[in-house]
């Protein structure tokens, strides 16, 4: 049987906790007090307090009341436990099992399986793991759980599954109770911070939760691509990270002493970057078993990673893009106001410094190196890769078929996807300084791509992660994965870490580009009859324009569809997105719309 949401809502009481103060104007004296940081989330003022079970409640009311009690912010969840039979509280593992995020607009459905057993199901839109990983679920996914019911002192109570039960939260509750925070790691060579987005419960223990997450091992999808300065087996020596007067003291166990000065600085940089996301934290100190640690020349407290010369990779923005039309090139300013609906006057003409000469039209899928001095392209039959520098073309030896658009990384390597001689999918890379004898691209180890067909790749600004759009051998089962790039000490890419799927609601994808160190834009669609449009997503955070209840937002909240869109790039962030269509038109973003800014088949931006 299916019940309206009013039944579930009847099982709780909403209490608005409001701060009220007299309105007497601005004070004329007194101390200057520090306000909230600009990036600090403001907590929701409405707290939902679940109602305990009432005498004579039906099986349905008990089950729905328990599900709604999952919204309780009480750390002990005493109200929720009051719905359970005596043997079940230990099976309620709300901190160690997955959180299921279900459709806010969808009723919970109950099916009677027997006199003392019911199945509860709903449309699930996401799953959050115990370590904070948010996974979007494909459209139409349903979650179900079977509860036993037994009488305790004459009242119905729930027997949880023997395998345990985590939390079920509707999307509105999830948005209210959880927040996205980044855990930071370090590139193997250099001092770049690489973010790993997680979702954690809001509240007073968020600093402790973040510290514990930072001390855990590097996640699988970044394995070998990043490192952590935290020695193995290091944990919190006490179950809390106190914050006093803006200072967060992280007290660690003895394995932390194994870190040499360089690793200790890396560990401090990671913890300060991660914990300083919380507005109450102004500096971070480390201690081992209560004894403060110090860094030479710094002291015992670090205000942020920049104090230790660590930081996130810069993301350059450009005023112009190079557009190829036929065999000629021109520079345009995609942010200029168009003077017609057909196009806009080029910002400059071709053949300026750094621009190529003519590239025959048979070469397609052009890409530009990070320094803007080289262009790569694939042959029209997608069997050859060539590079142009200083007006001279170099055609590389054949190594694969069905080649994708090349991409350059910041280490000077040009990447391309394709099918090897054995018919297996894969990736290859070669350095722009390679001698004639070493021109042939080297295959990158990624066994999970063997049975896939790569459509598009994109390399993150920090040079540590790769986005891969691929399908199965028949061109179906499109998916977008993010994976860490494993490199040799020289910087040569040698392998990929495990994949972590993103943008799961999309069933078709054509091209992808990084917008910054956290977000990307992908051309795709949800349903078979839907138009292709650009979607903006965050790695580990889902797609914009997709509500967490699994449906598309209204049309006016998404970027407009672009029929015939085949490639996407950006001159800088989400506002600088440019799209090429199969009709040979170049479009640039203007709010939600896509005015035509030029005619062309390729848009070249350094490193994208």
Buried (B, 14 or more C-beta within 10 A) or exposed (E): EEBEBEBBEEBBEEEEEEEEEEEEEEEEEEEEEEEEBEEEBEEEEEBBBBBBBEEEBEBBBBBBBBBBBBBBBEEEBEBBBBBBBEEBBEBBBBEEBBBBBBBBBBBBBBEEEEEBBBBBBBBBBBBBBEBBBBBBBEBEBEBEBBBBBBEEEEBBBBBBEEEBBBBBBBBBBBBBBBBBBBBBBBBBEEBBBBBBBBBBBBEEBBBBBBBBBBBEEBBEBBBBBBBBBBBEEBBBBBEEBEBEEBBBBBBBBEBBBEBEEEBBBBBBBBBBBBBBBBBBBBBBBBBBEEEEBEBEEEEBBBBBBBBBEBBBBEBEEBEBBBBBBEEBBBBBBBBBEBEEEEBBEBBEEBBEEEBBBEBEEEBBBBBBBBEBBBBBBBBEEBBBBBBBBEEEBBEBEEBBBBBBBBBBBBBBBBBBBBBBEEEBBBBBBBBBEBEEEEBBBBBBEBEBBEEBBBBBBBBBBBBBBBBBBBBEEEEEEBBBBBBBBBBEEEBBBBBBBBBBEBBBBBBBBBBBBBBBBBBBBBBBBBEEEBEBBBBBBBBBBBBBBBBBBBBBEEEEEBBBBBEEBBBBBBBBBBBBBBBBBEEBBBBBBBEEEBBBBBBBBBBBBBBB
